[in-house]
Every structure is written in C-alpha cells, then in structure tokens.
Amino acid sequence: MTSIFHSGLSKDLLSLLNEADDYNVIIQVGENRNTKEFRAHSVILRTRSPYFKSAFSADWISKKSDMITFNKPNIAPTVFEMVLKYIYTGELDLTKQSGEDILSLLVSSDELLIEELFNHVQDYLIEKKTSWVQKNFVLVLHTVFQLTSCKKLQDYCLESICEDPESFISSKMFPSLDKDILFCLLKRDDFQIKEIDIWDCLIKWGIEQTPGLGSVNSDKTKWNNENYEAIKKTLNQFIPLIRFVGISSEDFFDKVRPYKAIISHHIYEELEEFYYKKTIPKTTTLPPRTGKSGSLTSKIIKSKLANIISNWIDRNNSAARSNNDKYKFNLIYLMSRDGFDCRTFYNKCNGQGPFVVLIKIQSKKIYGGYNPIGYTGKNLWLSSTESFIFSFDNDQDIHNMKICRSLNTNCSVLDYCNYDKFFSFGDMLFIYEQNLFVGYNNDHYEINFGEKNSPYIIEEIEVFSVVKK
C-alpha cells in the first residue's frame, strides 16, 4: 500500500517559494503603480505550466548570470500571487477574493495554459460567485467571449440571461454590450421575453452603438436621413433575428412601423403582407421562441429548475435543460399571500389534483415534493409509485440537487391535514407546527437526504397544481 504525504509536501514547497535563496527567475508583474516582483524556480514553473516551459526555452527571454528576468504587465500582482501559490502547492483559496480578481485569475490561467486551475476557477464562478456574475454579466461576457476554452461559463451566462432577461436588458451596461454577444442572444430560441420587448431593447442598443446618436441624439423625430442610414447599418445583421410573427399588429403599428426606414425594403414588405394577409414571411422565418419552461412562474426557483421538475414527473432524472412543455403549473397556494395556516393550505389544495410543493428555508436551500394524487378528502395514507421529493441548494442549483422517489409503500403521501401537520411525504418531508422536517424516516423513499439541523424555519411555500396539456 502506497503512503501519501501531500500535506507535508505542499507545506515544504510553500516554504521554498517564500524563503528559498536559490531562485533563478525574477518575474515582474503589473503596470503603472500596481507592480510587484516575484522570485521563483524555473524547474517548477516549467513543470507546472506549458506556457513557462515554452517561454523559458525561447531565445527572447532576458537572462543574465543564469538569472531569468520575465515581465508580465497584463497580470495584476494579487492574481499572480494566487497563480504562483497554486503552481507550488496545488492549493487555492478563493473565498476572500473579489469577483474581479477571480475573473482575472481565469484569464491568467488560460494564458498560462494551466488547465486544472482554469477549470476550477470557471466552475467556482458558476457555482460560488453566482450573484456577482449575474450583477456583472456584461463584464463577464466581454471577458469570456475572448477565451475559446471558456464555453461553459459563456453558456451559463447566456442561459441565465435568457431565463431571466428583464434585469439584464434594463441595466445601464446593456447598451455597451458587444455586438457578437448580442447576436448570440437574439439567435437563441429560449430567450424568455416578449418579442416586442426584444425589439425595444435592440433599438435602445442600436441608438447607443451608432455614431452621431446615443443619449445626446436619441429622439428619432430629430434624426436626419444620415442618422437613419447610420442606425440601419448598425442593426442590419440583427433585424432578421427578430421573430416578427410574435409581435402583435398593435405593437407592430406603434413600435416597429415608426422605424420603417431602418428595415430593409424587402423585409418590410413581407411584414406588411404578414400583418395584412397573415402570409408567413419568407425572409424572417425563425420559429417562435419557447417561452417560460414548463409554464411555471415561481418566486422560489428559476425556470430551468421547473423544467427539471417536469422531467422528473416523466421519470427522467436527467438535469438536461431541454424544454419540457407537457405540463401546465397553476399557483394554488402562496404562503406570503394566503397565510401560514394548515387549514387554508389544505382548502387551497383539496380537489386540485396532482401538485408540486416548493419550500424555501432561511438558508435559501429549497425542498419540495410531487404528489401525483393530490388531496381528495380520504383522510388516510396513500401508496404511489410516482411521488418523489427533492432538494436544491439554491434557486438555480443543478449541481447538488437530489431526488428521492417513492418505494411504493403504504405511506407515500398523506391525504390529510390537521392543525399541526400540513402535508407529509412519508416521514421524509413534512411540515409540523410551521417547521419543515426532513429525513426522519427513509423507509418510504429511496434515500435519506436529511440534515442534522432539521427542523428548518420556513421562508416561503408555493404549491402548483399540475395539469397535463
């Protein structure tokens, strides 16, 4: 059996980085007043980074008395310090780092060809810095679209924007969005926003991007022919991406027609024929966008999780985001609206058929369950092969989600509500005296995902009836 002593090795290598006097590389990083000089060992840098292996073999490096001097002005000292510690010790602590520095670390690890570090930082931004990424979509997108290997973070940003686009397109940074990124967004079928709102945001973006217009000249009634030609040139590649068939005749008349001059003549003629005669345009033939996944509008979860729940109802345990539009979800109970009362809960849900319940606790974790029978007034435990319970770490978690299906015992779901117990999926998930209890008995469901600090204080509850379309 091989003994492994990584901890001691890592500690010794850190001492080598910080204290050794036998270094043979001086690396100067940063620019202007934000600069710093680091000392390192070429054998370690070459071994851990293909970039340094190639750079130190090149004829253009500065070398004097066996000492290599290397300049990297495009990497900030705080970022390179993290890189160097990772190279020497294999350790990295990002918990106290700013989002900007972590994003810069992603760029630097890509440039230095440190694949393991790059993949970790990319995942960290998606999983641990979600809020910061969402508040800085434009900055993040402009950065990662320059990195061909950063497809995962690119897709995450685009998918997140498509699922909840209102805050993004209304942000102050939206008009500065790069045209290639906007093109990618408008091409997507899952951009979940009204088509007329997409048109409005495209016009806003075009005005800001067109020389001679912008905030100082945004009133189209004051534009001359040169202004119209200029914005037409700016928006020419985007007009065919608008799904005009999804715009009502009223909105077309009020919001599109005033910009007739910026739409190519043949496209506008096709649009007029569509609105007058309902003839499908030949040029702009993209299909209608898919809209909200599963038609579930929730304050607790994002729409991509609604799609996953729909898949689970179909016994598909995949986390795939493919649109599942088989079910209509109707909100029948909302704790913050209807009150936290057992009898009200039961009366709202009784006779509504199958339902999904979502419970958000104070830690922001989400628990829920699917009852395929619903409340029928029988006042007893019922058996079901289709019921399941689940959890998400947050409102858009797909990495740590869990699902537990019924073992088809006689206690799958409880068709009863008294003044203490709201509902119960076996004894794995139930509300008792306004607290959520999880994982007390796993005899009735596949696995136990309970935690020691149950019961939990409840922040919000939603119940949706589930109707197959």
N, C-alpha and C positions, 0 to 999 in steps of 0.2 A: 504494500500500500504506500502510495506516494504522499509524503507530508508537504503541506503548502504553507509558506510563511510570508504571504503577500503584505501583511500589515507592517512587519518589520522592514521589509524591502522598501516599501513606499516611504516610510519614515526616514530611512537612510538616504534615499535618493533626494528627498526634500532637503536634507542637511547638505548634500552635495551641491544642490542648486544654490542654497543660501550662504554657505560658508566656505566652500572649497576655493583654494587659490591656484588650482591647476587648470582653470578655464582657458579655452583657446578661441572663443568667439565673443565679440562685443556687438550687441545688436542695439541700434539706436531707433527708437520708435516715436511716433507722434510728430506734430509740427507746431510751429509758432511757439507759444509759451507752454504748451502741453506736450512736453517731451520727457523721455526717460531713457537711461542706458541700462541694458541688462547684460549680464555675463553668463555664458553657458558653455557647454561642451559639444563640439561638432559631432562626435560619435553618437551621442544621444539624439541630437536633433536630426541627423541623417537617418538614424534607425526608425525614428517615430514619425517622420514627415517626409513623404516623397518629394515635396517642394524643396525642402532644405537639402535633400540628397542630390537633387539636380542642381540647385543653386550653388552649393559648395564645390561642385565639380566643374563649374563654368570658369572660363578664362577671365570673365569681367569682375570677379569678386576682388575686393581690396584685401590684400594680405601682406603683412609686414612682420618680419621676425616670427613667423609661424602663428601670428595672431590675425584672425579673420575679423574684419570690420564690415558690418552689414547694416543697411538702412531700410527701414520700413515705415515711411512717414504716413502711410494710409491706415495704420493700425494704432489706436489710442493706447497709452500705457496701461490703463486699467484692464483693457481687453487682452493685451499681450501677456500681462501678468497671469491671467487665468489660463491662457494657452500654454504658457511655459510650465505652470504648475501641473497641468494635465499631462503634458509631454513627459515630465519627470516622474510623476507619482501615479498617474491614472486616476486622480481624484479631481472632483469639481463640485463646488457648492454655489448654486445659483440663487439660493433663497433670499439673499440680501442684495442682489444685483438689480439694477433698473432694467426696464424693458428695452430701453435704447441700447444699453451695453450688451444685453443678451442677443439682440438682433445684430449688433456689430460683431459679436463673437461668432454668430452663424456665418456671416460674410467672411470673416477671417479664417475660420476653419475650412471653409470651401476653398479659399485661395491657397491655403497651406496644404490642401489635399489630405486633411485628417478626417477620414470618412466616419470613424466611430464617434468622434466628437461632434461632427456635423449632424449626424443622425440623432444623437442625443439632444442637442440644442433645438433642433427642429421639433422633435416630439415635446420637449419641455415648453416651448412657446405655445403649442397647440393645447397641451393638457394642463399646464400650470399657470400660464400667463394669458388665459383666455380673455379676461376682462380688458387687459392692456391692449392686446391685439385688436379687439373689437373697437376700442376707442381710437385706435391709430391705424385703421385699415389702409388709408392712402399711403402712409409712410411704409407700412409693411409690404404692401403690394408693389410699390415702386422699387423696393429693395429686392424682394424675392423674384420678381419677374426678370431680374438681371442674372439670376442664378439658374442655369438649366437643370441642376440637380435638386432644386427645391420644389419639385412638383407637389409634394404632399402638403406643404404649407400654402402654396398657391391655391390648390383645390379647396383646402379648408377655408381660406378667406373668401373665395368666390361662392362656395356653397353656403357659408354663413350669411353673406350679404344677400344671396338670392332668397334665403328663408325668412329674413327679417330686414328688408331693404330700406324701410322708411327712414330710420335714423341715419343711415349712410348717405342717402341721396339728399337729405336735408342738412347735412353737415357743411360747415364753412369750407372744408377741404375738398368737397366733391368737385367743384368746378375746375380744380387743378389736376384732376385725375388724368393719367397718361392715356392717350387715345387707344393704344393697343389693349390696355386693361378694360377700358370701356367697351371696346369691340367684343372682347371675350364675354363680358357680362350680357350685352344685348343679344349675343348669339344663343344664349342658353334658353332652353325650354322651361327651366324651373325657376325663372326669375319671378318671384311671387308678389307681383304688384300689378295694379290696373295698367292696361296698355296706354291709356291717355296720360297717366302719371309718368310713364316711361318717356312719352313724347315730351311732356313738360320739362323733365329733367334733362333730356337731350338738348332742348332749346336753350335751357339755362347754361349747360356746359358749353354749347357752341358759341354763345354770346361771349363768354369769358375767354374762350380759346381763340377768338377771331381778332386779329389786329385791327385797331380802329373802333372796336366795340367795347365790351367789358362793362364795368359798373358805371363808367363815365358816359356811355352811349348805349344804354340798354332799352331805350324807348323806341320801338320799331316805327312809330309814326314819324320819327325824325330821321329815319335812315334814308340815304340816297341809293341810287342804283349800285354804286360801288360797294356800299355796305352789304346789300342783299347778295351780290355776287360773291363777296368775301365769305359770308357765313354759309352760303350754298357750297362753296368749295370745301369749307371746314367739315360740313356734315354729309357730304356726298356719299361717302362709303357707309354711313350709318343708316340712312333713310331706308334701304331695302331690308334692314333688320327689324323694323317696326312692324308688328303684326296688326296692320290697319283693320283687318276683319274683326279684331277685338275692340275696336273703338266705335261707340255708338254714333249714329248720324248727327245727334245733337252736339256731341263733343267734337266731331269732325268739323261741323259748321263753325262752332265757337272758337276752337283752339288750333285746328290744323289748317283750315282754309285761309286764315289771315297770313299764313306763311307759305302760301302757294308759290311765291316767287323762288323759294329755296328748294322746291321739289322738282325733279326732272319732269319735263313736259309729258313724256310717255307714261311715267308712273302716275302722275296726277290724273291723266285721262282715264287710266284703268280704275283709279279710286273713285272718280266721279261715276263711272259706269257701275261700279260695285254698289255705291250708295243709292243710285237711281234705279238700277235694274237687278241688283243682287247677283251680278255676274262676278265670279271669283277672279281676282286679279291674276294675271299671268306672271308678272314680274315679282311681286311680293307675295310669295306663296308659302311662306313658313307657317307651320301649324300653330294653333293657339297654344299659349303657354299652359303648363299643367296646373298652376294654381296651388293652393294650400294642400299639403299632403294629408290624405285621409279626411279632409274637411273638418279637422279638429282644431278649434281655436282655443288655446289654453293659456292661462296666466302662469301655470306651473312648469310646463315643458315646451320646448321648441318643436316646430312641426316635424323635424326629422325623427324625433322620438315617437311622434304619433304614427309615423309611417312604420316604424319598427314594431309598435304595438299591433298595428293592423296585420303585419306579417306573422306575429306570434299567434294571433287569433286564427290564422290559416295554418297553424302548426309549422311555420317556417321560422326557425330560430336564428336565421341569419341577421347580421347587423347591416345588411345592404340597404342603400338609400333609394332603391328603385321605387317609383311611385306606386302605392297600393291604394287604389280608389274604389275598392269594393264596398266600403262601409261608410255610412254617414253617422257622425257623432253629434248628438244633441246634448247640450249642457242642461241637466235637470236639477242639479244641486250645487251651490257655491257657498261655502261656509261664511265668507265675509259678507255675502249678500243675504243669505237666508237664516243665518244664526247657527250657533253651535249647539244644537238641541237634537237629541236622539229621535224624538217623535217626529219632528219636522223632517229630519233626514229620511226616516222610513216612509213617511207620507209622500215625499217628493219622488222617491224611487219605486214605490209599490206600484205594480202593474205596468211598469215601463219596459219590461223585457230585459234582455241581457244588458249589462252595464260595465263600464270601466271606472274604477275609483282611483284618484291620484291624491296622495297626501304628501305635502311638503313640511318637513320638520325644521326646527330652528337652525340646524346646522346647514340647511339648504339641500340636504340629501332628500331624495324623493322615493317613496314607496308606493306601491299600487297593486291592484288586482283586477282580474277579469272574471266576472260572474256570468256564465252563459245562460243561466236560468232566470236570474232576477228575483225580485220579491213577488210572491204570489199569495201571501197570506196564509200559508200552510202551517206556520209556526213550528218548524222542525228542521233537523239537519237533512241535507240532500247530497246525493252522490253525483259526481260529474267527472268525466274524463277530459273535459275541455277547459276547466277552470285553471287559472295559474296566477301566481303572484310574482312581483318583480321589484327591482330597485335600480335607481340611477344615482350616481354621485352628485350630479347637478342637473340643471335644466337642459343640457345638451350633451351629456355624457354618453358615449357609445363604447368606451374602452373598458370600463369597470362595471357595466350593467350586469345584472343577474336575473335569471328567470327560473322559477321553480314550478313545475307542473304537478297537477293533482295525481295521486296514486290510486284514484278511483275508490277511495274508502267511503264509508257512510257519512263522513264528516267533511266533505269537500267545501261546502258553503252552508251558511246558516240563513234560513228563510225566517228570520225572527228579529225583532228589535224590542228591547225593553229600555227602561230609563237609565241603565248602566252601560249596556253593550250596544254599539251602533251596528256593527257588522262583524263577521268572522269568516276567514278562510282557514278552516281547521282551527288549530291554535298557533298557526304560523304568523298570521297577520290579523289583528283585531284592534278595535278601539273600545276602551273600557274607561268609564268615568273621565272622558275627554282627554285621555292619553293614548298614544299609539304603542302597542306591544308587538314585538317582532321576535319570532323564532323560539317560542316557548315549548313547542312540541312539533317535531318533524315526522310524526307518524303518518300524516296525511298528504304531505308534499315531498318532492324529490330530495331536496337538500335543505339544510338549515343555514339561512344567511343572517341570523340574529346576531346582535352585538351585546356586549355585557352592560352597556349603559342604557339599554331599553328599561323602562318606558321612555318615550320621547314626547316633548312638548310640541304640539301641532301648530303650524303657522297658517296653513290653508288646506282646504279639501275641495276637490272638484269631482263630480260624478257625471259621466256621459252615458246616455243610452246608446246602444249600438244597433244600428239598423242596416241590414244588408241591402245594397242597392239592386 
